[in-house]
Amino acid sequence: MFSKNFSVLTLLILGVTISAYVYICIYFNKTENQIFQSYVNKLTDEYNFTLDIYTKTADLLFINDINTDEIKQILKKAFDSNTPEEKNIYRTQLLDHLNNFYSNIKNYDFRQLHFHEADNTSFLRFHKPEKYGDNLTGIRSSVEYVNKNRKSISGFEEGRIFNGYRNVYPLFIDTEYLGSVELSISMGAVMHQLEQRLHQNSQFIIKKSIVYQKVFDDELVNYKEWNINDDYMLDLSISEDCVLYGNISDKYIRFIKEGLLNAEKTGLGFSLQIWFDNDKKIIAFMPVRNFDNEIAGFIFSLTDASKVTANKNYYRIISVIFIGLLAFIVFFIFYYIYTDKKIKSMIVYDPLTKIYSRRMIFIKLEEEINRYLRYKNPFCICMIDIDHFKQVNDHYGHLAGDSLLSELSSLLKHNIRISDSVGRYGGDELMIIFPACNEESAAIVMKHIQEKIRDKKFRYVESITISGGIAMSFDSMSNCDDLIELADQNLYKAKQSGRNTVIY
């Protein structure tokens, strides 16, 4: 079989060689696209991870420190006030009550604590206490959504003073709706975390049209135009200098503008290779959407182009390899030999548990049956099933279930005789073959195994139990199925009798 397969593979290699170079070119282009996409994916994943941490922190702060009876009573009195003077008294009272809290959360990158009335009127901005009373309808979609639907929401949004990643929560006293409160993280904090996690220069740009539509006129000094594309602006509280300030040619500025324009149409991030300060760089852009699902800006990162360069070098190496047919054939021969050994190993052993595969354990069982039919040497098999295995998969995941099967198989393999065989019958069912053994002897071995299982601490679960069904060879059996059926019946009895037992 080896010679026949070897000949077929050799001919196949010779045929593939003719079109190999074309295939490599296609593969290279596909890989390069994947690499460029990976920069965007990494930036997106780290951004989402960072926001998730901040959102969970905001949830805890809201539950423990803001959504309290004392604060809500102050708000109720303020919102029920008949005069601006009376409302100001409660506004000052709320400011005094939460001033230390606001000072503390600023140390954890929270920039805005903002209370709103049910009609979207700003009641108290802790970051600008002197600015209040303006209605946010048409300006702050997040506030409108929460006050309308009375459900919390999180996301990016430009505000009257600052932009940020906002977490807005509804406030109730019993069933009476009061208004909403916002805990916002500055984009500067998000960018700082991204740079630490990515170890790359990163920056946030926001659409100029959004800034001029929403920001107070006297707060526009907090922004300046982005020197690469004046349709976007930099938030000066995040960074005053453009990451791309330096030696970048007009050609690459044009590429960036075209990429941004296309990204606004498609809604997808992009990356491209540029020459910056006489060095190859990859710049990756990730769109940032607001509560209206519009692209409000982009986060971009600048990193070295080592992955792209490595891919190109790999392509050149492969191209050189394919020039020599002889070198290609030699490589493929070694690959074939390795694969052949690997396949043979997979036939004999189960890839997960490293014990005999189903095919191999059946071969062993047939050998024992033939030996019994000829010499009448008794033997036993035991069908083993992990109790409540489905619950392990459901609760801990299938990786935990796979790990459990692997650990149990190793335990069985090391606690049976050299002459015994253990294999994976299917799923979480395992089979042990006990040559020259009666039912009582097999039960003693299984009791010992159960004790070992009881004392072992598994990786994902503290402890498990198994159920087993033992069957001994008998004269009227004609094939494997007869013996397995008997063992399965006993296994079923073990399950029915409360599990964690072996029946024979």
C-alpha positions in Angstrom: 0.0 0.0 0.0 2.9 2.3 0.8 4.4 2.0 -2.7 1.1 2.5 -4.4 0.3 5.6 -2.4 3.8 6.9 -2.7 3.6 6.6 -6.5 0.2 8.4 -6.7 1.5 11.2 -4.5 4.6 11.6 -6.6 2.6 11.9 -9.8 0.3 14.3 -8.1 3.3 16.5 -7.0 4.6 16.6 -10.5 1.2 17.7 -11.8 0.8 20.3 -9.1 4.2 21.7 -9.8 3.0 23.1 -13.1 0.3 25.3 -11.5 2.0 25.8 -8.1 3.4 29.2 -8.8 0.0 30.5 -9.8 -1.5 29.1 -6.6 1.2 30.6 -4.5 0.5 34.1 -6.0 -3.2 33.7 -5.2 -2.5 32.5 -1.7 0.0 35.3 -1.1 -2.6 38.0 -2.1 -5.2 36.4 0.1 -2.8 36.1 3.1 -1.7 39.7 2.7 -5.4 40.9 2.8 -5.9 38.8 5.9 -2.9 40.4 7.5 -4.1 43.9 6.7 -7.5 43.0 8.2 -5.9 41.5 11.3 -4.6 45.0 12.2 -8.2 46.3 12.2 -9.5 43.3 14.0 -6.9 43.6 16.8 -7.6 47.3 17.2 -11.4 46.6 17.3 -11.0 43.7 19.8 -8.8 45.8 22.2 -11.2 48.8 21.9 -14.2 46.6 22.8 -12.3 44.9 25.6 -11.4 48.3 27.1 -14.9 49.6 26.8 -16.3 46.5 28.4 -14.2 47.0 31.5 -15.2 50.6 31.8 -18.9 49.8 31.3 -18.8 47.2 34.0 -17.1 49.6 36.4 -19.7 52.3 35.5 -22.5 49.8 36.3 -21.0 49.1 39.7 -20.6 52.8 40.5 -24.2 53.5 39.5 -25.6 50.6 41.6 -23.5 51.3 44.7 -23.1 55.0 44.8 -25.6 56.8 42.6 -28.8 54.8 42.6 -29.4 55.4 46.3 -32.5 56.6 48.1 -30.7 59.7 49.5 -29.7 60.9 46.0 -33.0 60.1 44.4 -34.9 62.0 47.2 -32.7 65.1 46.4 -33.5 64.8 42.7 -37.2 64.3 43.4 -37.4 67.5 45.5 -35.4 69.4 42.9 -37.6 68.3 40.0 -40.8 69.0 42.0 -39.5 72.5 42.9 -41.7 75.4 41.9 -39.0 78.1 41.5 -35.5 78.2 40.0 -34.1 79.4 43.3 -35.5 76.3 45.1 -34.2 74.0 42.4 -30.7 75.6 42.8 -30.8 74.7 46.5 -31.2 71.0 45.7 -28.7 71.3 42.9 -26.1 72.6 45.3 -27.1 69.9 47.8 -26.5 67.2 45.2 -23.2 68.8 44.2 -22.0 68.8 47.8 -23.2 65.3 48.4 -21.4 63.7 45.4 -18.4 66.1 45.0 -16.0 63.7 46.8 -17.4 60.8 44.8 -16.8 62.7 41.5 -13.3 63.6 42.6 -12.5 59.9 43.2 -14.0 58.6 40.0 -12.0 61.1 38.0 -8.9 59.2 39.2 -10.3 56.2 37.4 -10.7 58.0 34.1 -14.4 58.9 34.5 -14.7 62.5 33.2 -18.4 63.3 33.3 -21.1 62.8 35.9 -24.3 64.4 34.5 -27.9 64.4 35.8 -30.8 65.1 33.4 -34.4 65.8 34.0 -37.1 63.6 32.3 -37.6 66.1 29.6 -33.9 66.0 28.6 -33.0 69.2 30.4 -29.5 69.2 31.9 -29.8 69.5 35.7 -26.2 69.2 36.9 -22.9 68.7 35.1 -20.2 67.9 37.7 -17.5 68.8 35.1 -19.2 72.2 34.5 -21.5 72.9 37.4 -22.2 76.4 36.1 -23.7 75.1 32.8 -27.2 73.8 33.3 -30.8 74.2 32.1 -30.1 73.6 28.5 -32.3 71.1 26.8 -30.4 68.2 25.2 -33.2 67.1 22.8 -31.6 66.7 19.3 -28.1 67.0 20.8 -27.8 63.9 23.1 -29.5 60.9 21.6 -28.4 58.7 24.6 -30.3 60.9 27.0 -33.3 61.0 24.8 -33.3 57.2 24.5 -33.1 56.6 28.2 -35.7 59.2 29.1 -38.0 57.8 26.5 -37.5 54.1 27.0 -36.4 54.2 30.6 -33.6 51.7 29.9 -29.9 52.1 30.3 -27.6 52.5 27.3 -23.9 52.7 26.5 -21.9 54.0 23.6 -19.9 56.9 22.1 -21.4 60.3 21.8 -20.3 63.9 21.3 -21.7 66.3 23.9 -22.1 70.0 24.4 -18.6 70.2 26.1 -16.9 66.8 25.8 -17.2 63.6 23.8 -16.8 60.3 25.4 -18.0 56.8 25.9 -21.2 57.3 27.8 -23.2 55.1 30.1 -26.6 56.5 30.8 -29.0 55.1 33.4 -32.7 55.7 34.3 -33.6 56.8 37.9 -36.8 55.7 39.7 -38.3 56.0 43.1 -40.5 52.9 43.2 -42.4 53.2 39.9 -42.0 57.0 39.6 -39.6 58.0 36.9 -37.3 60.9 37.9 -34.8 61.3 35.0 -31.4 60.0 34.0 -27.8 60.1 35.0 -24.7 59.7 32.9 -21.2 58.3 33.8 -18.8 59.0 30.9 -15.3 57.9 30.2 -13.2 60.2 28.2 -11.9 59.0 24.9 -8.5 60.1 26.1 -8.7 57.4 28.8 -9.8 54.9 26.2 -6.9 55.9 23.9 -4.4 55.7 26.8 -5.5 52.1 27.6 -5.4 51.2 23.9 -1.8 52.5 23.5 -0.8 50.5 26.6 -2.4 47.3 25.4 -1.3 47.7 21.8 2.1 49.3 22.4 1.4 51.4 19.4 0.8 55.1 18.7 -2.9 55.6 18.5 -5.2 58.6 18.0 -8.9 59.5 17.8 -10.3 61.8 15.1 -13.9 63.0 15.1 -16.0 64.5 12.3 -15.9 68.3 12.1 -19.6 68.4 11.2 -20.6 66.7 14.5 -18.4 68.9 16.6 -19.9 72.1 15.2 -23.4 70.7 15.4 -23.2 69.8 19.1 -20.5 71.5 21.0 -21.1 74.9 22.7 -19.5 77.7 20.8 -17.2 78.7 23.7 -16.0 75.1 24.0 -14.9 74.7 20.3 -11.4 75.8 21.5 -11.0 72.3 22.8 -10.7 71.0 19.1 -8.5 71.7 16.1 -8.6 70.5 12.5 -6.7 67.3 11.7 -3.8 68.2 9.4 -4.3 65.1 7.2 -8.0 65.7 6.4 -9.8 68.8 7.5 -13.1 67.0 7.5 -12.0 65.6 10.9 -10.8 67.2 14.1 -8.6 66.3 17.1 -9.8 66.5 20.6 -7.1 68.6 22.3 -7.9 67.1 25.7 -6.7 63.8 24.2 -3.8 65.0 22.1 -2.6 68.3 20.7 -0.2 66.8 18.1 -1.1 64.6 15.2 0.4 61.2 15.4 1.1 61.5 11.6 2.9 64.9 12.0 6.1 64.4 10.2 7.4 63.3 6.8 4.4 61.8 5.0 4.0 62.3 1.3 1.0 63.7 -0.4 0.5 60.3 -2.1 -0.1 58.6 1.2 -2.3 61.5 2.5 -4.4 60.9 -0.6 -4.6 57.1 0.2 -5.8 57.9 3.7 -8.5 60.3 2.5 -9.7 57.8 0.0 -9.7 55.1 2.7 -11.8 57.2 5.1 -14.2 58.1 2.4 -14.8 54.5 1.4 -15.0 53.5 5.1 -17.8 56.0 5.7 -19.7 54.4 2.8 -19.1 50.7 3.8 -19.0 51.2 7.5 -15.9 48.9 7.7 -12.5 49.6 9.1 -9.4 49.4 6.9 -5.6 49.4 7.0 -2.9 50.3 4.5 0.9 50.5 4.3 2.5 53.9 4.2 6.0 55.4 4.2 6.3 57.6 7.3 9.5 59.2 8.4 11.4 57.1 5.9 10.1 53.9 7.3 7.3 51.4 6.3 4.3 51.6 8.6 0.8 50.1 8.8 -2.0 52.5 9.7 -5.2 50.8 10.8 -8.5 52.7 11.1 -11.5 51.5 13.1 -14.9 53.4 12.8 -16.5 54.7 16.0 -20.3 54.8 15.8 -22.6 57.0 18.0 -26.0 56.2 19.4 -27.6 57.0 16.0 -25.4 54.3 14.5 -23.6 56.9 12.5 -19.8 56.9 12.0 -18.8 59.8 14.3 -15.1 59.4 13.9 -12.2 56.9 13.7 -9.6 55.5 16.0 -6.4 54.7 14.2 -3.1 53.1 15.2 0.3 53.3 13.7 2.6 50.3 13.8 5.5 48.7 12.0 4.9 46.7 8.9 6.8 43.6 10.0 4.0 41.2 9.4 3.5 42.4 5.8 7.2 42.3 5.2 7.5 38.8 6.7 4.7 37.6 4.4 6.4 39.0 1.3 9.7 37.4 2.3 7.9 34.1 2.8 6.4 34.5 -0.7 9.8 35.0 -2.2 11.2 32.0 -0.4 8.3 29.8 -1.6 8.8 31.1 -5.2 12.4 30.1 -5.1 11.5 26.7 -3.8 9.2 26.1 -6.7 11.9 26.9 -9.2 13.5 23.6 -8.5 11.2 20.6 -9.2 13.6 18.2 -7.5 13.7 20.2 -4.3 9.9 20.3 -4.3 9.6 16.5 -4.8 12.1 15.9 -1.9 10.1 18.1 0.3 6.9 16.4 -0.6 8.4 13.0 0.0 9.3 13.9 3.6 5.9 15.5 4.1 4.2 12.3 2.8 6.2 10.1 5.1 5.4 12.2 8.1 1.7 12.3 7.1 1.6 8.6 6.6 3.0 8.0 10.1 0.5 10.5 11.5 -2.4 8.8 9.9 -1.4 5.4 11.1 -1.1 6.8 14.6 -4.6 8.4 14.4 -6.0 5.0 13.3 -4.6 3.3 16.4 -5.1 6.0 19.0 -7.9 8.4 19.6 -6.5 12.0 19.0 -8.2 13.5 22.1 -7.7 10.8 24.8 -4.6 9.1 23.5 -6.1 5.7 24.2 -7.1 3.1 21.6 -9.5 4.5 18.9 -12.9 2.9 18.4 -11.6 1.0 15.4 -8.6 -0.4 17.4 -10.5 -1.4 20.5 -12.9 -3.4 18.3 -9.9 -5.2 16.7 -8.7 -6.0 20.2 -12.2 -7.2 21.2 -12.4 -9.4 18.1 -9.1 -11.0 19.0 -10.3 -11.8 22.5 -13.5 -13.3 21.1 -11.6 -15.5 18.7 -9.3 -16.6 21.4 -12.3 -17.5 23.6 -14.0 -19.4 20.9 -10.9 -21.4 20.3 -9.4 -21.9 23.7 -12.4 -21.0 26.0 -10.2 -18.5 27.9 -12.8 -16.3 29.7 -12.5 -12.5 29.5 -14.5 -9.5 30.4 -15.3 -6.1 29.1 -16.5 -3.0 31.0 -18.4 -0.2 29.4 -17.8 3.1 31.3 -19.8 6.3 31.2 -19.0 9.6 33.0 -21.9 10.5 35.2 -23.6 13.8 34.3 -21.1 14.5 31.6 -23.5 16.7 29.7 -23.7 19.0 32.7 -19.9 19.4 32.6 -20.2 20.5 28.9 -23.1 22.8 29.6 -21.6 24.4 32.7 -17.9 24.6 31.9 -17.9 24.3 28.1 -16.8 21.6 25.7 -13.1 22.3 26.2 -13.6 21.3 29.9 -15.4 18.2 28.7 -12.6 17.3 26.4 -10.0 17.9 29.2 -12.1 15.7 31.5 -12.2 12.8 29.0 -8.4 13.1 28.4 -7.6 13.1 32.1 -9.9 10.1 32.9 -8.5 8.1 30.0 -5.0 8.7 31.3 -6.1 7.5 34.8 -7.6 4.3 33.3 -4.6 3.6 31.2 -2.3 3.8 34.3 -4.5 1.7 36.5 -5.1 -1.5 34.4 -2.8 -4.4 33.7 -0.3 -4.4 30.9 -2.4 -7.1 29.2 -5.6 -5.1 29.5 -6.8 -2.6 26.8 -8.7 0.6 27.1 -10.3 2.5 24.2 -12.8 5.2 23.4 -16.1 3.6 22.3 -17.7 6.9 21.4 -18.5 10.3 23.0 -17.8 9.9 26.7 -18.2 6.1 26.7 -15.0 4.1 27.2 -14.3 0.4 27.0 -11.8 -1.7 29.0 -11.0 -5.3 27.9 -9.8 -7.6 30.7 -8.2 -10.8 29.1 -8.1 -14.0 31.3 -10.5 -12.4 33.8 -13.9 -13.2 35.4 -16.6 -10.8 36.4 -15.5 -10.6 40.1 -11.9 -9.9 39.2 -12.9 -7.2 36.7 -15.2 -5.6 39.4 -12.3 -5.5 41.8 -10.2 -3.6 39.3 -13.1 -1.2 38.6 -13.5 -0.6 42.3 -9.9 0.3 42.5 -10.3 2.7 39.6 -13.3 4.3 41.2 -11.3 5.0 44.3 -8.6 6.6 42.2 -11.2 8.7 40.5 -12.6 9.7 43.8 -9.2 10.9 45.1 -8.3 12.8 41.9 -8.9 16.5 41.4 -9.6 17.2 37.8 -8.6 20.4 36.0 -12.0 22.0 35.5 -14.2 20.0 37.9 -13.4 19.1 41.5 -14.6 15.5 41.3 -16.5 13.1 39.1 -18.0 9.7 39.3 -18.4 7.0 36.7 -20.9 4.2 36.1 -19.9 0.9 34.5 -21.4 -2.3 33.1 -19.3 -5.5 33.1 -20.0 -8.4 30.7 -18.1 -11.7 30.6 -17.7 -13.9 27.6 -20.2 -16.7 27.1 -20.6 -19.6 24.7 -23.6 -18.4 22.8 -22.0 -15.1 21.7 -21.3 -14.9 18.0 -19.7 -11.5 17.7 -18.7 -8.2 19.5 -22.3 -6.9 19.5 -23.6 -9.7 21.8 -21.0 -8.9 24.5 -21.4 -5.1 24.1 -25.1 -5.4 24.4 -24.8 -7.2 27.7 -22.3 -4.7 29.0 -24.6 -1.9 27.9 -27.5 -3.4 29.7 -25.5 -3.6 32.9 -24.3 0.0 32.4 -28.0 1.1 32.0 -28.8 -0.7 35.3 -25.9 1.1 37.0 -27.3 4.4 35.8 -30.8 3.5 36.9 -29.6 2.5 40.4 -28.2 5.9 41.1 -24.9 6.0 39.2 -21.4 5.9 40.7 -21.5 2.1 40.6 -20.5 -0.9 38.4 -22.9 -3.7 37.7 -22.1 -7.2 36.4 
